[in-house]
Amino acid sequence: MLYEDKISALAKLLKNSARTYALTGAGISTESGIPDFRSPGSGLWTKYDPIKTASVSALVRDPAAFYKINLDRWTRYSGAEPNDAHLALARLEREGRLAGIVTQNIDGLHLKAGSKRVWEVHGHLRTCRCMECDRSFPFDFLVDQFNSGKNPPRCCECRGVLRLDVVLFEDPMGEDFFFASRALDGCQVLLVIGSSLQVYPVASLPERARQLAIINNDPTPWDDRAAVVINDMAGKVLRDTLSVMESL
């Protein structure tokens, strides 16, 4: 099928769906300058072993090393801006064509783009908490300590080590995942954007949708069950899809 035919099929699918959700992964944010995790050769986890560098056990074993390895890339996320794909999803929500977004990303770009109903199933970078007393702090509190030479960053009350409110490897899923799972009951179309659909339990969510559309640079294990698969940049695909939807 030609690219134009796929765009037309996706536009009709979205136009005719009464209950559409989006599931987004790292690939939607690459156009905002944030690297993904699993692309061959360039993905972050092709360079680092996540269990050794971004897991609960890595944080507990050597918190100073954990922050030295990870915090720089996480702080860079705060300077990223939403791209055309994020903005397109926000527009679809405003127009009543998108019921919500389930995202694996911690960069906050969907909220920055103006999307309102977002489940951040892997957490976010707005806050952190003490691993001892569970007191919560703004993310900047942790960053300021690190930048002033205090590594690992610690709680100002009990001196416990701080951790980000993100789902690390070996962590249980947060409550947003379970809220999102329930919300997807009755989903007519799940629009998957920039996800390899290899990380469970999120990769099981397509089972809840009647129809599936996938926008991703690389193939996924769900491609053969999708109504539409477009292997291209998300921003371009969604720009073109919105343009076609306006003419339907």
LOSE-790533 format. One record per residue: residue number from 1; residue in one letter; x, y, z of N, C-alpha, C, O, CB in turn. Coordinates in pm, whole numbers. Atoms other than C-alpha are relative to their C-alpha. Glycine has a CB too. Layout:
// LOSE-790533
REC:NUM:A:X:Y:Z:X:Y:Z:X:Y:Z:X:Y:Z:X:Y:Z $
...
//
This chain:
// LOSE-790533
REC:1:M:84:-119:0:0:0:0:89:125:0:185:134:76:-96:0:123 $
REC:2:L:-76:-124:7:131:345:-92:-20:83:127:-119:68:198:-41:80:-123 $
REC:3:Y:8:-85:-119:201:602:180:-131:79:1:-197:85:105:120:98:4 $
REC:4:E:122:-80:5:-91:820:64:-123:-83:32:-216:-34:96:-15:64:-138 $
REC:5:D:113:89:-29:-328:523:82:-6:-33:149:-114:-43:207:10:-129:-84 $
REC:6:K:-4:28:-143:-214:444:435:-50:121:80:-123:105:178:142:-38:45 $
REC:7:I:45:-121:-68:-270:805:543:-152:12:-13:-221:45:84:70:126:-59 $
REC:8:S:145:-6:20:-618:797:392:-72:-102:87:-177:-72:144:-33:-23:-147 $
REC:9:A:62:104:-82:-697:470:570:3:39:147:-95:17:218:71:-134:-19 $
REC:10:L:-10:-42:-139:-573:609:903:-98:114:28:-164:115:132:144:44:34 $
REC:11:A:92:-112:-18:-772:931:858:-145:-49:12:-220:-2:97:13:101:-117 $
REC:12:K:137:54:-6:-1092:734:792:-23:-78:128:-130:-71:188:-28:-90:-122 $
REC:13:L:11:78:-123:-1025:505:1086:-24:93:119:-112:66:202:127:-85:22 $
REC:14:L:14:-95:-110:-986:801:1324:-131:77:-10:-195:105:92:118:96:2 $
REC:15:K:122:-78:21:-1279:992:1173:-123:-80:40:-220:-23:91:-11:43:-147 $
REC:16:N:119:84:-24:-1517:697:1215:-4:-61:140:-103:-122:178:-5:-111:-102 $
REC:17:S:-7:59:-133:-1408:593:1564:-67:90:103:-43:211:106:146:-27:41 $
REC:18:A:67:-77:-105:-1625:700:1855:81:4:129:53:85:217:-138:-59:29 $
REC:19:R:-80:3:-122:-1363:614:2118:142:-43:-34:173:-162:-43:-64:-97:106 $
REC:20:T:-138:22:39:-997:650:2027:93:42:113:74:146:176:34:76:-129 $
REC:21:Y:-107:-34:-93:-696:644:2257:133:-10:-73:144:-78:-175:-2:-93:126 $
REC:22:A:-136:12:53:-327:691:2184:89:-66:104:75:-42:224:56:138:-41 $
REC:23:L:-105:59:-83:-41:485:2325:133:44:-58:165:10:-172:-11:-159:7 $
REC:24:T:-123:-55:55:292:661:2288:124:-52:75:121:-77:195:-4:151:5 $
REC:25:G:-128:42:-56:652:553:2342:108:99:-37:80:208:-88:37:-140:-47 $
REC:26:A:-113:-91:16:997:705:2313:12:56:-141:63:166:-159:128:-70:37 $
REC:27:G:-13:-43:138:976:728:1934:-75:127:-34:-39:195:-130:-47:-107:-89 $
REC:28:I:74:-124:30:724:1014:1947:82:123:40:57:232:-10:-135:1:73 $
REC:29:S:-77:-114:-51:979:1234:2127:136:17:-66:209:110:-32:18:-14:148 $
REC:30:T:-132:-14:64:1283:1177:1905:8:128:-82:115:187:-95:29:-122:-90 $
REC:31:E:2:-125:77:1175:1474:1690:13:123:90:30:235:42:-128:9:-83 $
REC:32:S:-23:-107:-97:1203:1682:2008:142:-5:55:176:69:147:-101:-8:114 $
REC:33:G:-139:9:-42:1567:1580:2048:28:-96:113:137:-97:169:47:132:39 $
REC:34:I:-18:97:-108:1514:1304:2303:24:-138:-63:-62:-186:-137:-125:-3:96 $
REC:35:P:-28:129:62:1680:973:2205:-92:-109:50:-140:-105:164:144:-40:25 $
REC:36:D:83:112:-44:1480:654:2212:87:-105:68:205:-82:94:-76:-61:-119 $
REC:37:F:-69:99:-81:1576:334:2389:45:-124:-78:146:-185:-43:-87:-43:112 $
REC:38:R:-23:132:56:1571:41:2150:33:-3:-149:48:-112:-205:-119:-82:22 $
REC:39:S:-36:2:142:1653:150:1794:140:-58:-17:231:-20:57:-7:142:-61 $
REC:40:P:-131:61:20:1944:-59:1662:109:105:-22:97:190:-110:-4:-96:-118 $
REC:41:G:-114:-89:17:2273:128:1703:-10:132:72:92:183:121:19:27:-142 $
REC:42:S:14:-132:-61:2128:450:1846:-81:-1:129:-75:95:206:-65:94:-97 $
REC:43:G:82:7:-121:1891:336:2121:84:-1:126:193:-59:129:-88:-122:-4 $
REC:44:L:-77:-12:-125:1999:412:2477:36:-136:58:147:-153:108:-79:79:103 $
REC:45:W:-28:129:-62:1971:49:2590:89:-89:-87:122:-200:-47:-130:-72:28 $
REC:46:T:-105:71:76:2204:-62:2308:138:43:48:238:-22:16:-15:28:-151 $
REC:47:K:-128:-50:-50:2475:141:2485:19:-31:148:132:-49:194:10:150:-22 $
REC:48:Y:-6:25:-144:2389:79:2852:-91:-117:36:-197:-135:-24:-41:126:79 $
REC:49:D:84:106:-53:2257:-224:3037:-94:65:103:-47:111:207:86:-116:65 $
REC:50:P:91:-71:-90:1940:-83:3202:-7:-59:140:-31:13:237:-136:3:-59 $
REC:51:I:5:62:-132:1949:-336:3486:119:46:85:108:59:207:1:-155:-13 $
REC:52:K:-119:-44:-73:2300:-220:3579:2:151:24:72:198:113:125:-40:-76 $
REC:53:T:-10:-146:-9:2233:153:3533:-128:71:38:-122:181:94:47:53:-129 $
REC:54:A:127:-72:-19:1861:238:3563:-103:-85:74:-222:-79:43:-58:45:-134 $
REC:55:S:89:89:-75:1715:-13:3808:-3:39:147:80:118:194:44:-147:-16 $
REC:56:V:7:-22:-144:1610:-7:4171:125:-51:68:180:15:156:-125:-67:59 $
REC:57:S:-119:57:-64:1900:-232:4262:124:86:-28:211:98:59:23:-143:-49 $
REC:58:A:-113:-89:31:2146:3:4084:-5:124:89:99:171:135:-1:40:-149 $
REC:59:L:15:-117:-86:2007:298:4282:37:-33:144:106:46:209:-143:52:-6 $
REC:60:V:-28:39:-138:2027:112:4613:147:-35:19:208:0:121:-88:-119:41 $
REC:61:R:-139:46:-11:2370:-37:4545:99:116:1:191:119:82:34:-94:-115 $
REC:62:D:-94:-113:10:2542:288:4447:-76:122:-50:-71:153:-169:121:-35:-96 $
REC:63:P:82:-113:45:2313:593:4442:79:111:-67:29:176:-159:-75:57:117 $
REC:64:A:-81:-104:63:2596:832:4356:29:-34:-146:20:52:-233:132:19:77 $
REC:65:A:-25:43:137:2685:629:4046:-128:5:-83:-126:42:-201:59:-142:-2 $
REC:66:F:130:-4:69:2316:600:3956:-28:141:-52:-65:158:-168:-113:-46:95 $
REC:67:Y:29:-137:42:2277:978:3948:104:53:-97:71:130:-187:-9:90:121 $
REC:68:K:-104:-44:92:2609:1035:3776:-26:-48:-142:2:23:-238:137:-49:48 $
REC:69:I:28:58:132:2500:809:3490:-129:55:-59:-135:84:-179:-9:-152:10 $
REC:70:N:135:-24:53:2133:903:3460:-49:145:6:-125:186:-82:-95:-82:75 $
REC:71:L:69:-127:-24:2057:1252:3587:21:101:-112:-69:179:-142:47:59:130 $
REC:72:D:-27:-98:106:2221:1450:3307:-101:-12:-114:-155:89:-160:141:-18:-54 $
REC:73:R:95:15:111:1998:1301:3037:-142:33:44:-220:86:-34:5:-142:-57 $
REC:74:W:134:-33:-47:1688:1336:3253:-20:151:12:-128:200:-19:-26:-66:135 $
REC:75:T:15:-145:-10:1753:1704:3320:-9:65:-138:-71:171:-153:117:61:79 $
REC:76:R:11:-55:136:1793:1763:2945:-142:-6:-52:-180:73:-138:94:-74:-94 $
REC:77:Y:138:12:46:1433:1650:2898:-78:128:27:-168:164:-49:-68:-119:67 $
REC:78:S:77:-118:-39:1311:1965:3074:11:112:-103:-76:199:-108:46:49:135 $
REC:79:G:-15:-103:102:1442:2180:2788:-62:-35:-133:-64:47:-224:144:28:-20 $
REC:80:A:60:43:126:1267:1979:2516:-137:63:-19:-207:93:78:-11:-154:-4 $
REC:81:E:130:-56:34:963:2118:2338:-82:-101:-78:-27:-184:-150:17:130:-82 $
REC:82:P:85:91:75:663:1931:2199:21:16:-151:44:127:-200:-148:24:35 $
REC:83:N:-11:-7:145:687:1844:1831:-139:-14:-64:-240:-17:6:96:-111:-53 $
REC:84:D:128:2:71:417:1818:1565:-87:-118:41:-210:-108:38:24:-3:-149 $
REC:85:A:79:116:-40:312:1473:1683:-72:25:133:-191:-5:146:89:-124:11 $
REC:86:H:64:-34:-127:247:1588:2040:-113:101:-21:-221:87:35:103:57:99 $
REC:87:L:99:-106:25:62:1895:1912:-122:-54:-74:-234:-10:-50:64:114:-80 $
REC:88:A:111:60:74:-149:1685:1674:-92:-78:94:-214:-72:80:52:-92:-110 $
REC:89:L:82:75:-95:-265:1459:1958:-80:94:90:-196:68:121:87:-93:86 $
REC:90:A:73:-99:-81:-355:1763:2170:-117:57:-80:-224:79:-25:95:113:45 $
REC:91:R:108:-52:86:-558:1896:1878:-113:-102:-14:-231:-66:-5:54:38:-139 $
REC:92:L:102:104:11:-739:1565:1831:-84:-8:128:-205:-30:121:65:-136:-30 $
REC:93:E:74:1:-126:-833:1572:2200:-93:121:8:-209:106:46:98:-1:120 $
REC:94:R:84:-121:-4:-961:1931:2176:-121:-14:-90:-229:36:-58:82:123:-41 $
REC:95:E:108:17:97:-1172:1833:1877:-94:-115:35:-188:-143:-38:57:-21:-138 $
REC:96:G:85:110:-43:-1324:1540:2067:25:-130:-71:-58:-221:-65:-140:38:-17 $
REC:97:R:-30:121:76:-1157:1277:1851:97:-94:72:125:-204:25:57:36:-134 $
REC:98:L:-93:82:-78:-916:1144:2115:-42:6:146:-52:114:205:148:49:-18 $
REC:99:A:50:6:-138:-1032:1025:2457:110:11:103:83:44:219:-77:-128:21 $
REC:100:G:-109:-8:-96:-689:1017:2617:128:-60:-56:128:-124:-161:-37:-70:129 $
REC:101:I:-133:48:42:-319:932:2591:61:-83:111:68:-39:226:93:119:-38 $
REC:102:V:-80:83:-89:-134:647:2758:144:12:-49:174:-24:-163:-49:-152:1 $
REC:103:T:-137:-19:47:236:729:2746:100:-74:89:87:-77:211:35:148:-4 $
REC:104:Q:-112:62:-69:547:535:2839:109:102:32:206:70:100:57:-114:-84 $
REC:105:N:-105:-100:-12:745:859:2834:-10:77:131:-119:98:185:-6:97:-117 $
REC:106:I:-6:-77:-124:857:1055:3139:31:147:-26:55:223:67:103:-59:95 $
REC:107:D:-46:-134:37:935:1376:2948:-103:111:19:-68:229:13:45:0:-141 $
REC:108:G:104:-99:-24:602:1550:3012:-42:80:-123:-111:180:-108:45:94:103 $
REC:109:L:25:-80:119:575:1669:2650:-147:0:-43:-193:94:-107:85:-49:-113 $
REC:110:H:144:-2:33:210:1566:2609:-71:109:79:-154:182:24:-64:-138:28 $
REC:111:L:61:-105:-82:109:1790:2897:46:137:-49:-33:232:-53:35:-19:149 $
REC:112:K:-53:-127:49:335:2065:2762:-67:42:-131:-80:160:-160:151:-11:-19 $
REC:113:A:66:-28:128:160:2035:2425:-146:41:18:-209:92:-74:8:-122:-90 $
REC:114:G:138:-38:-26:-178:2091:2590:-97:-114:17:-216:-91:38:-48:85:-107 $
REC:115:S:88:114:-24:-316:1738:2623:-42:-1:147:38:31:235:71:-134:-37 $
REC:116:K:56:-5:-134:-538:1708:2929:-8:-136:68:25:-149:186:-136:63:-4 $
REC:117:R:19:132:-60:-610:1339:2983:117:-90:-40:117:-152:-147:-136:-63:-45 $
REC:118:V:-124:73:28:-270:1171:3002:32:-91:118:36:-47:232:118:97:-28 $
REC:119:W:-46:95:-102:-170:858:3192:149:-26:-23:186:-84:-124:-83:-135:-4 $
REC:120:E:-145:16:12:207:860:3250:39:-130:72:74:-128:190:77:123:61 $
REC:121:V:-8:132:-65:248:488:3316:141:-32:50:158:-124:130:-45:-107:-96 $
REC:122:H:-136:18:-50:625:510:3370:45:117:88:164:133:116:98:-16:-116 $
REC:123:G:-31:-110:-90:606:818:3592:36:128:-73:8:143:-192:112:-39:90 $
REC:124:H:-29:-133:54:734:1172:3538:118:61:76:168:5:173:-125:92:9 $
REC:125:L:-116:-69:-57:1011:1419:3622:-39:128:73:44:218:87:100:32:-108 $
REC:126:R:42:-121:-71:808:1677:3813:35:-5:149:56:99:212:-149:20:-16 $
REC:127:T:-24:13:-143:873:1538:4161:94:-115:29:121:-200:-56:-133:-20:75 $
REC:128:C:-81:111:-50:1098:1311:4364:-45:-27:143:-126:48:198:154:31:-6 $
REC:129:R:40:30:-138:1064:1147:4705:113:-69:73:204:-127:13:-127:-89:3 $
REC:130:C:-101:62:-85:1271:1023:4996:-27:-150:9:-141:-192:29:1:65:140 $
REC:131:M:14:145:-7:1334:649:4998:-17:-49:144:-52:-165:165:121:-67:-62 $
REC:132:E:15:39:-141:1325:648:5381:-134:47:57:-211:-35:107:114:57:83 $
REC:133:C:122:-53:-64:1041:878:5496:-111:29:-99:-222:64:-58:33:127:75 $
REC:134:D:99:-17:107:857:910:5161:-46:144:-18:-146:168:-85:-120:-88:28 $
REC:135:R:35:-140:21:847:1290:5179:25:38:-145:123:-6:-206:80:92:96 $
REC:136:S:-9:-39:140:790:1450:4838:66:137:-15:51:225:70:-139:2:-64 $
REC:137:F:-68:-124:31:1000:1727:4681:-13:28:-150:-35:-65:-228:150:-6:43 $
REC:138:P:-7:-29:144:1006:1910:4346:126:-62:-60:228:-78:8:-2:154:-25 $
REC:139:F:-114:57:71:1239:1757:4089:121:93:9:235:46:22:-36:-27:-147 $
REC:140:D:-111:-96:-3:1447:2077:4093:78:-5:132:197:29:135:-52:141:-23 $
REC:141:F:-68:12:-129:1527:2019:4462:112:-103:-10:222:-82:42:-100:-39:112 $
REC:142:L:-100:106:20:1710:1700:4366:111:50:-93:229:30:-65:-66:-127:-58 $
REC:143:V:-98:-46:99:1880:1860:4064:94:105:61:214:102:37:-71:58:-123 $
REC:144:D:-82:-104:-61:2000:2161:4264:105:-59:94:219:-13:98:-88:100:77 $
REC:145:Q:-97:65:-88:2164:1934:4521:113:-62:-82:231:-44:-52:-68:-109:86 $
REC:146:F:-100:66:83:2339:1733:4253:95:101:-63:216:81:-65:-67:-84:-110 $
REC:147:N:-82:-102:66:2460:2045:4071:91:74:97:193:131:56:-89:99:-72 $
REC:148:S:-86:-66:-100:2601:2185:4396:103:-96:60:175:-60:153:-85:59:112 $
REC:149:G:-100:95:-44:2811:1872:4445:-46:-100:102:35:-178:153:114:71:53 $
REC:150:K:53:95:-98:2582:1677:4678:-55:-122:-73:-168:-123:-122:-111:66:88 $
REC:151:N:39:123:68:2568:1331:4532:28:-120:90:143:-144:127:76:-15:-136 $
REC:152:P:137:-8:51:2355:1142:4609:-81:110:69:-52:146:183:-69:-134:18 $
REC:153:P:91:-97:-62:2082:1401:4672:-75:-65:116:-112:-182:110:-100:56:-104 $
REC:154:R:61:57:-120:1924:1357:5016:-115:85:51:-125:204:23:105:-15:109 $
REC:155:C:114:-63:-65:1607:1441:5208:50:101:104:144:72:178:-91:-107:66 $
REC:156:C:-42:-101:-96:1636:1759:5415:-52:-29:141:-15:40:236:-47:136:-44 $
REC:157:E:55:36:-131:1443:1592:5700:75:-116:64:126:-105:175:-147:-34:-12 $
REC:158:C:-57:121:-60:1580:1242:5752:133:-42:-62:195:-138:-17:-98:-113:-11 $
REC:159:R:-126:28:69:1883:1246:5516:-3:-128:-83:101:-179:-124:112:-9:100 $
REC:160:G:11:115:88:1748:951:5322:31:39:-144:20:156:-181:-140:-61:9 $
REC:161:V:-30:-25:143:1846:918:4954:-130:28:-74:-231:-39:-52:74:-122:-63 $
REC:162:L:116:-33:81:1603:1078:4711:-3:-86:-126:101:-127:-178:0:149:-38 $
REC:163:R:17:68:128:1462:899:4410:-108:71:-80:-200:130:-23:-35:-150:20 $
REC:164:L:98:-64:88:1268:1028:4111:-131:-79:0:-133:-199:28:56:11:-144 $
REC:165:D:129:66:10:899:953:4068:-20:-58:-139:-118:-29:-208:-113:98:34 $
REC:166:V:8:74:125:967:737:3764:3:-148:33:52:-189:139:117:40:-97 $
REC:167:V:-1:145:-17:919:364:3721:134:-52:-52:159:-54:-173:-121:-69:-75 $
REC:168:L:-129:56:37:1268:215:3724:-15:-148:-31:-117:-209:3:104:22:114 $
REC:169:F:-2:145:15:1354:-136:3615:-4:-63:140:65:-17:231:127:-47:-81 $
REC:170:E:25:73:-126:1244:-376:3895:-108:66:85:-148:9:187:129:-9:81 $
REC:171:D:112:-63:-71:976:-130:4013:-132:-63:-44:-143:-110:-157:-1:153:-26 $
REC:172:P:136:32:44:606:-227:4013:-56:117:-81:-8:229:-68:-92:-32:121 $
REC:173:M:63:-107:76:388:-29:3775:-77:91:95:-129:47:197:-93:-58:-108 $
REC:174:G:74:-97:-79:232:288:3913:-150:-7:-26:-196:-82:-112:51:139:-28 $
REC:175:E:146:5:9:-139:355:3955:-50:47:-136:-158:5:-178:-63:83:110 $
REC:176:D:46:-46:132:-161:535:3617:-17:-116:-97:-105:-112:-183:98:101:-58 $
REC:177:F:14:114:91:-109:202:3442:-134:-69:20:-198:-109:-77:114:-101:23 $
REC:178:F:126:69:-28:-411:49:3613:-119:86:-36:-222:35:-81:-7:-41:147 $
REC:179:F:106:-91:46:-624:359:3549:-13:-7:-151:-124:-13:-204:30:145:45 $
REC:180:A:1:5:146:-525:346:3182:-58:-131:-50:-134:-133:-147:141:20:-54 $
REC:181:S:51:130:41:-598:-26:3156:-152:-4:6:-217:-56:-84:59:-111:87 $
REC:182:R:146:-3:-12:-952:30:3281:-63:93:-103:-168:63:-158:-41:43:142 $
REC:183:A:55:-96:96:-1004:331:3056:-7:-59:-140:-95:-23:-218:85:128:-1 $
REC:184:L:-5:56:135:-914:127:2748:-109:-103:-26:-128:-143:-141:133:-61:-24 $
REC:185:D:115:87:24:-1210:-106:2800:-101:78:-84:-145:186:-43:-63:-49:136 $
REC:186:G:90:-71:89:-1437:-8:2513:71:84:-104:6:156:-180:-91:86:79 $
REC:187:C:-76:-75:100:-1157:144:2306:-26:-58:-139:-7:-178:-163:153:-4:33 $
REC:188:Q:25:45:137:-1251:127:1939:128:-1:-83:154:-94:-159:-105:88:-67 $
REC:189:V:-127:-8:72:-916:240:1798:109:41:98:95:140:169:-8:101:-120 $
REC:190:L:-119:-38:-76:-580:243:1975:106:40:-100:151:-41:-182:50:-117:94 $
REC:191:L:-101:-54:90:-332:464:1793:136:-7:70:163:71:161:-34:147:-43 $
REC:192:V:-132:20:-60:19:344:1882:102:83:-75:114:71:-197:40:-151:0 $
REC:193:I:-95:-90:65:290:601:1814:135:-10:70:147:19:190:-52:147:2 $
REC:194:G:-137:-4:-51:663:554:1862:29:-100:110:117:-77:193:29:134:51 $
REC:195:S:-26:105:-99:647:239:2072:38:-130:-70:-23:-168:-170:-123:-22:92 $
REC:196:S:-41:129:56:827:-86:1999:-96:-111:40:-93:-220:-18:141:-36:46 $
REC:197:L:94:99:-53:550:-270:2190:73:-127:43:29:-239:17:-107:-34:-105 $
REC:198:Q:-79:113:-51:814:-490:2350:11:-1:151:53:-100:210:138:3:-60 $
REC:199:V:-15:-11:-145:802:-370:2711:-133:-30:68:-231:43:51:52:140:40 $
REC:200:Y:122:39:-71:545:-545:2928:2:57:141:109:72:201:-15:-153:4 $
REC:201:P:133:37:48:295:-494:3076:-63:96:-100:-172:67:-150:-91:-13:115 $
REC:202:V:61:-96:93:235:-189:2851:-26:-65:-136:-125:-33:-201:90:123:-17 $
REC:203:A:15:64:131:282:-407:2541:-124:-88:-9:-160:-132:-118:121:-81:-32 $
REC:204:S:124:78:3:-31:-599:2641:-124:86:-23:-232:32:-49:-15:-78:129 $
REC:205:L:116:-89:11:-258:-293:2616:-72:-7:-134:-194:11:-137:43:140:26 $
REC:206:P:74:11:126:-335:-335:2242:-108:-108:1:-201:-102:-80:95:-28:-111 $
REC:207:E:103:103:-9:-535:-643:2341:-137:58:35:-239:-4:6:39:-105:103 $
REC:208:R:125:-59:-46:-800:-409:2483:-73:79:-108:-187:121:-87:27:89:116 $
REC:209:A:60:-81:106:-869:-229:2154:-62:-88:-108:-12:-196:-140:105:92:-62 $
REC:210:R:62:73:111:-1104:-341:1879:86:8:-125:100:-91:-198:-140:55:-29 $
REC:211:Q:-87:-19:115:-874:-197:1613:127:71:42:130:144:141:-73:79:-112 $
REC:212:L:-132:-49:-35:-511:-99:1612:60:71:-121:53:20:-233:91:-115:48 $
REC:213:A:-76:-70:103:-317:159:1411:138:31:58:148:76:172:-73:133:-48 $
REC:214:I:-136:-14:-52:62:180:1444:81:94:-87:89:76:-209:69:-137:8 $
REC:215:I:-95:-90:65:298:464:1357:133:-18:72:146:20:188:-48:152:3 $
REC:216:N:-129:26:-64:658:363:1424:105:-17:-109:75:-70:-216:-6:-126:92 $
REC:217:N:-104:13:101:989:377:1240:34:-145:-29:66:-179:-143:125:72:45 $
REC:218:D:-39:140:15:1054:6:1296:-121:-91:21:-220:-50:81:111:-36:100 $
REC:219:P:109:95:-21:831:-304:1288:-22:-31:148:69:-17:229:28:-130:-76 $
REC:220:T:33:41:-136:655:-417:1606:-64:-139:-4:-107:-185:-110:-96:103:67 $
REC:221:P:62:133:-4:524:-757:1720:-151:2:-29:-210:-103:-53:23:-63:135 $
REC:222:W:144:-11:21:167:-625:1671:-37:40:-143:-155:57:-172:-58:100:97 $
REC:223:D:29:-53:134:198:-517:1307:-101:-84:-77:-187:-30:-147:127:10:-80 $
REC:224:D:88:84:79:19:-818:1163:-144:2:49:-233:-50:-19:51:-142:0 $
REC:225:R:137:-10:-52:-286:-747:1380:-56:142:-10:-166:168:37:-4:-45:143 $
REC:226:A:42:-140:10:-309:-377:1299:-75:26:-131:-45:-34:-234:120:94:10 $
REC:227:A:74:-40:120:-555:-221:1055:87:84:-91:75:76:-214:-127:76:38 $
REC:228:V:-90:-87:76:-290:32:948:136:0:69:143:13:192:-58:146:-12 $
REC:229:V:-137:-14:-52:89:32:992:74:97:-90:81:77:-211:73:-139:7 $
REC:230:I:-76:-97:78:295:331:884:138:15:64:150:63:177:-74:138:-7 $
REC:231:N:-138:-10:-49:674:316:925:61:130:-49:126:135:-153:85:-122:-47 $
REC:232:D:-51:-132:37:762:684:918:2:87:125:-40:44:232:-87:64:-114 $
REC:233:M:-7:-91:-113:818:986:1141:-140:42:43:-225:73:-39:84:123:-36 $
REC:234:A:134:-24:-53:523:1051:1368:-52:139:-33:-169:154:-67:0:-20:149 $
REC:235:G:45:-135:29:511:1426:1315:-53:14:-141:-160:72:-163:112:98:22 $
REC:236:K:41:-5:140:490:1393:939:-132:-75:-21:-224:-24:-85:109:-58:-91 $
REC:237:V:120:83:19:231:1114:954:-124:68:57:-228:71:-8:20:-137:65 $
REC:238:L:117:-62:-61:1:1299:1193:-37:132:-67:-155:164:-76:25:22:148 $
REC:239:R:32:-121:79:30:1628:1001:-81:-37:-123:-184:25:-152:129:74:-41 $
REC:240:D:68:41:123:-71:1450:684:-139:-58:32:-234:-35:-43:85:-104:-76 $
REC:241:T:129:62:-36:-349:1256:859:-103:107:36:-218:99:-7:19:-98:118 $
REC:242:L:91:-108:-35:-503:1571:1008:-47:75:-124:-163:115:-134:66:97:96 $
REC:243:S:36:-70:124:-495:1735:666:-106:-78:-77:-201:-19:-129:124:22:-87 $
REC:244:V:98:82:73:-682:1444:509:-133:-4:77:-239:0:15:54:-144:-20 $
REC:245:M:124:4:-81:-934:1429:798:-83:126:-23:-206:120:-22:34:-14:150 $
REC:246:E:73:-126:23:-1024:1794:730:-80:-4:-130:-180:67:-144:97:117:-4 $
REC:247:S:68:5:129:-1128:1701:376:-105:-109:-10:-180:-116:-107:102:-21:-109 $
REC:248:L:97:110:4:-1337:1396:465:-140:49:34:-234:-30:36:42:-111:98 $
//
